Amino acid sequence: PYTVCALTHGSHVLCEKPLSGAWEDSVSLQALSEKTGRFIMSGFQWSHNEAILALKQDIMDGVYGAAVRLKTLVLWPRRRSYFCRGTMWAGKKFAGDGTPIFDSVASNAAAHYLHNMLFVLGSKQNEAAMPEKLDAELFRANPIENFDTALIRAYMPGGADVLFIASHATKECRNPRFEYQFEKGIVTFDQDHGCQIVGHLEDGREIVYGNPFDDQMKKIRIAIANAKETDPEKRFIPCGVRTAAPHVHVITAMKDAKIVTFTDPILTVDTSAGAEDPQMIAKGLTEALETCYAEGCMLSEADAVSPEFKEIVKDMNNLKI
């Protein structure tokens, strides 16, 4: 509603991610943007980063060949206070008036890294690829409506697949890491080890793209420059409505998915920071998700996980969308 209000009153818009909580909004927002002549930018920082844009250009130019498999891991523990930031929206599926929210680890804190895999597979600098179908295994340790742990596999046009693994319910922190596999090489990144995107080509060449966390406010300067530019054809909008929409599609496609709640003996409560702000932890989840990342698989497919996790997922039929 705020984006609509701004557009209809003559303002351009830079909005935070996600673009919306409803997939249908992407169609109406694009139409309104075109009608009013005002642009909408979505604030995925990585989509405005020079290292990411350089990597994407090389992918589009065929330097790495066709995509095979992209995977990402993000484990960011969060305490109870994280889910109490806003009584209206944190961890919720819908607001009190029915407005869709679908706040989760995949749509909020780690949204950038799910979206980036779709973004770099886009056929143009200002496009992201739309998945053809999804598998999802969703869990929660916290008393919230939506999930705080997710394994999402997206099947992309052309045969590649994208695997996103993220959680707020681990004891240990693992900052974003990814491995993007292509026919002619692999692109890697690990914030905890070097914090540089590096391409490794089969002919032995190595391309260092840089740090995707550099200049995270660049999107604001780009928005200001675009607002000053009177010729729409000269504006640089790497992440507009159509670019952000595939991420919204993934999030809303899971709205009716089964969410498994972690319970004893896996669930534990850490009160080391005070009983008023506990952290809900799934024991062994870090190791289990790291195994899934290493093997490139869903939790239900992983071999080297504990009996407790095998029990949780034994009857879980992957959500097919």
C-alpha positions in Angstrom: 0.0 0.0 0.0 2.8 2.5 0.7 4.4 1.8 -2.6 1.1 2.4 -4.4 0.5 5.6 -2.4 4.0 6.9 -3.3 3.6 6.1 -7.0 0.2 7.7 -7.3 1.4 10.8 -5.6 4.3 11.2 -8.1 7.2 9.6 -6.2 9.7 7.0 -7.3 10.1 4.1 -4.8 13.0 2.2 -3.3 11.4 -0.4 -1.1 12.9 -3.1 1.2 12.8 -6.7 0.4 10.6 -8.6 -0.1 8.8 -6.7 -2.7 5.5 -7.8 -1.2 3.8 -10.6 0.7 1.6 -11.5 -2.3 2.7 -12.8 -5.7 -0.3 -11.0 -7.4 1.1 -7.6 -6.3 4.0 -7.9 -8.7 1.7 -7.7 -11.6 -0.3 -4.7 -10.3 2.8 -2.9 -9.1 4.5 -3.2 -12.5 1.4 -1.9 -14.3 1.1 1.0 -11.9 4.8 1.8 -12.3 4.4 2.0 -16.1 1.1 4.0 -15.8 2.6 6.6 -13.5 6.0 6.7 -15.1 7.6 6.2 -11.7 10.1 3.4 -11.1 10.2 0.8 -8.3 13.5 -0.5 -7.0 13.7 -3.5 -4.6 16.4 -3.2 -2.0 18.3 -6.5 -2.4 21.9 -5.1 -1.7 23.7 -7.8 -3.6 21.8 -7.0 -6.8 23.4 -3.6 -6.8 26.9 -4.8 -5.9 29.7 -4.4 -8.4 31.1 -7.9 -7.7 27.7 -9.6 -8.2 26.9 -7.6 -11.3 30.4 -8.4 -12.8 29.8 -12.1 -12.0 26.4 -12.0 -13.6 27.7 -10.4 -16.7 30.3 -13.2 -17.1 27.5 -15.8 -16.6 25.4 -14.1 -19.3 28.4 -13.9 -21.6 28.9 -17.7 -21.3 32.2 -17.6 -19.5 31.1 -20.4 -17.2 28.8 -22.2 -19.6 25.4 -23.4 -18.6 24.4 -23.5 -15.0 24.3 -27.0 -13.3 23.7 -26.5 -9.6 23.8 -23.5 -7.3 23.7 -23.9 -3.5 23.8 -21.5 -0.5 24.1 -22.0 3.3 23.2 -19.4 5.9 22.9 -20.2 9.6 22.1 -17.2 11.7 21.0 -18.0 15.3 18.3 -15.6 16.6 16.9 -15.1 20.1 13.3 -14.6 21.1 13.6 -10.8 20.9 14.2 -11.2 17.2 10.7 -12.5 16.7 9.2 -9.9 19.0 10.5 -6.9 17.1 7.0 -6.2 15.7 3.8 -7.7 17.0 2.3 -7.1 13.6 4.6 -9.1 11.4 7.7 -10.9 12.7 7.4 -14.6 12.0 3.8 -14.3 10.9 2.0 -15.5 7.7 -0.7 -12.8 7.8 -1.4 -9.5 9.5 -4.5 -9.1 11.6 -6.4 -7.7 8.7 -5.5 -10.6 6.5 -2.7 -8.9 4.6 -0.2 -11.6 3.5 3.3 -11.3 5.1 5.0 -14.7 5.1 7.9 -13.5 7.2 10.6 -16.2 7.5 14.3 -16.8 7.3 13.8 -17.1 3.5 11.9 -13.8 3.0 13.7 -11.6 5.5 17.2 -12.1 7.0 18.6 -14.6 4.5 16.4 -13.4 1.6 19.3 -11.8 -0.2 21.1 -15.1 -0.7 18.0 -17.0 -2.0 17.2 -14.2 -4.4 20.8 -13.9 -5.6 20.8 -17.4 -7.1 17.7 -16.5 -9.1 19.3 -13.1 -9.9 22.6 -14.4 -11.4 20.6 -16.8 -13.6 18.6 -14.0 -15.1 19.0 -13.6 -18.9 19.5 -9.8 -18.5 21.2 -7.6 -15.9 17.8 -6.4 -14.7 16.1 -9.8 -14.7 16.0 -12.8 -12.4 15.1 -16.4 -13.4 11.7 -17.8 -12.5 11.7 -21.4 -11.0 9.6 -24.0 -12.8 8.9 -26.0 -9.7 10.0 -26.3 -6.0 10.8 -28.8 -3.3 10.6 -27.5 0.3 11.3 -28.9 3.8 10.3 -26.4 6.4 10.8 -26.4 10.2 10.5 -24.2 13.3 12.0 -24.2 16.7 10.5 -20.9 17.8 6.8 -20.4 18.7 6.0 -18.5 15.5 3.4 -19.1 12.7 5.9 -19.5 9.9 9.2 -21.4 9.6 12.7 -20.4 11.0 14.5 -23.2 9.1 14.2 -24.0 5.5 15.6 -26.3 2.8 14.3 -25.1 -0.6 15.2 -26.6 -4.0 14.2 -24.7 -7.0 14.3 -26.3 -10.5 15.2 -23.7 -13.1 14.5 -23.5 -16.8 17.3 -25.3 -18.7 17.8 -28.0 -16.1 19.8 -26.3 -13.4 18.7 -26.5 -9.8 19.1 -24.1 -6.9 19.4 -25.2 -3.3 18.9 -22.8 -0.4 19.6 -23.9 3.2 19.0 -21.5 6.1 18.1 -21.4 9.7 17.7 -19.3 12.8 17.6 -22.3 15.1 21.2 -23.5 15.1 23.6 -23.1 18.0 26.5 -22.1 15.8 26.6 -19.2 13.3 27.6 -19.8 9.8 27.7 -16.7 7.7 26.7 -16.9 4.0 28.6 -19.2 1.8 27.8 -20.4 -1.7 29.0 -22.6 -4.5 27.6 -22.1 -8.0 28.5 -24.9 -10.4 28.5 -24.5 -14.1 29.6 -26.6 -17.1 32.9 -24.8 -17.4 33.7 -23.8 -13.8 32.6 -23.2 -10.2 32.1 -19.9 -8.4 32.6 -19.9 -4.7 32.1 -17.5 -1.8 32.4 -17.8 2.0 32.0 -14.8 4.2 33.8 -16.5 7.1 36.8 -17.4 4.9 38.1 -14.6 2.7 34.8 -12.9 1.9 35.6 -12.8 -1.8 33.7 -14.2 -4.8 36.1 -16.3 -6.8 35.5 -18.0 -10.1 37.5 -21.2 -10.9 37.4 -22.1 -14.6 38.2 -25.6 -15.9 41.0 -24.1 -18.0 42.8 -23.1 -14.8 41.9 -19.4 -14.8 40.8 -17.7 -11.6 38.6 -14.6 -11.5 38.4 -12.7 -8.3 35.2 -10.5 -8.3 35.4 -9.0 -4.9 33.3 -8.7 -1.7 29.5 -8.7 -2.2 29.1 -6.9 1.1 31.0 -3.9 0.0 29.1 -0.6 -0.2 25.7 -2.0 0.9 24.1 1.4 0.6 24.9 1.7 -3.1 21.3 1.0 -3.8 20.3 4.4 -2.3 22.8 6.3 -4.5 21.5 4.4 -7.5 17.9 5.3 -6.6 18.8 9.0 -6.2 20.6 9.0 -9.6 17.6 7.3 -11.2 15.3 9.9 -9.7 17.4 12.7 -11.1 17.4 11.1 -14.6 14.5 12.3 -16.7 15.0 9.8 -19.5 13.6 6.4 -18.4 15.8 4.7 -21.0 19.0 5.9 -19.2 18.0 4.7 -15.7 20.0 1.8 -14.2 17.6 -0.4 -12.3 19.2 -3.8 -11.7 16.4 -4.9 -9.3 13.0 -3.7 -10.2 9.6 -5.4 -9.9 10.2 -8.1 -12.4 13.6 -8.8 -10.9 12.3 -9.2 -7.3 9.1 -11.1 -8.3 10.7 -14.6 -8.6 11.7 -14.4 -5.0 8.1 -13.4 -4.0 6.9 -16.3 -6.1 9.0 -18.8 -4.2 8.0 -17.4 -0.8 4.2 -17.4 -1.5 4.3 -20.8 -3.2 5.2 -22.3 0.2 2.3 -20.6 2.0 0.4 -23.8 2.6 3.4 -26.1 3.1 3.6 -28.3 6.2 6.0 -26.9 8.8 7.5 -29.5 11.2 8.0 -28.2 14.8 11.2 -29.3 16.5 10.5 -31.0 19.8 12.3 -33.1 22.5 14.9 -34.5 22.3 16.1 -32.2 19.6 14.8 -28.9 20.9 16.7 -27.1 23.7 16.5 -23.7 25.2 19.5 -21.5 25.8 19.1 -18.9 28.5 22.7 -17.8 28.8 21.8 -14.3 27.7 19.0 -14.1 30.2 15.7 -16.0 30.8 13.8 -13.1 29.3 15.5 -13.6 25.9 16.0 -17.3 25.3 17.3 -18.9 22.1 15.5 -22.0 20.8 18.1 -24.4 19.5 17.7 -27.6 17.5 20.5 -29.8 18.7 22.7 -31.1 15.9 21.0 -28.9 13.3 24.2 -27.2 12.3 25.9 -30.5 11.5 22.8 -31.8 9.7 22.5 -28.7 7.5 26.2 -28.5 6.8 25.9 -32.2 5.6 23.0 -31.2 3.3 25.0 -28.4 1.9 28.1 -30.6 1.3 26.0 -33.3 -0.3 23.8 -30.8 -2.2 20.6 -32.5 -0.9 17.5 -32.0 1.2 17.4 -33.2 4.8 15.2 -36.2 3.9 17.9 -37.2 1.3 21.0 -36.8 3.5 22.8 -40.0 4.5 25.1 -38.7 7.3 22.6 -37.2 9.7 21.7 -38.3 13.2 18.9 -40.8 13.9 16.8 -38.1 15.5 16.7 -36.1 12.2 16.1 -39.2 10.2 13.1 -39.8 12.4 11.8 -36.3 11.8 11.9 -36.5 8.1 11.1 -40.2 7.5 7.5 -39.5 6.7 8.0 -36.1 5.2 7.0 -35.9 1.6 8.8 -32.9 0.0 6.5 -30.1 -0.9 6.2 -30.2 -4.6 5.1 -26.9 -6.2 
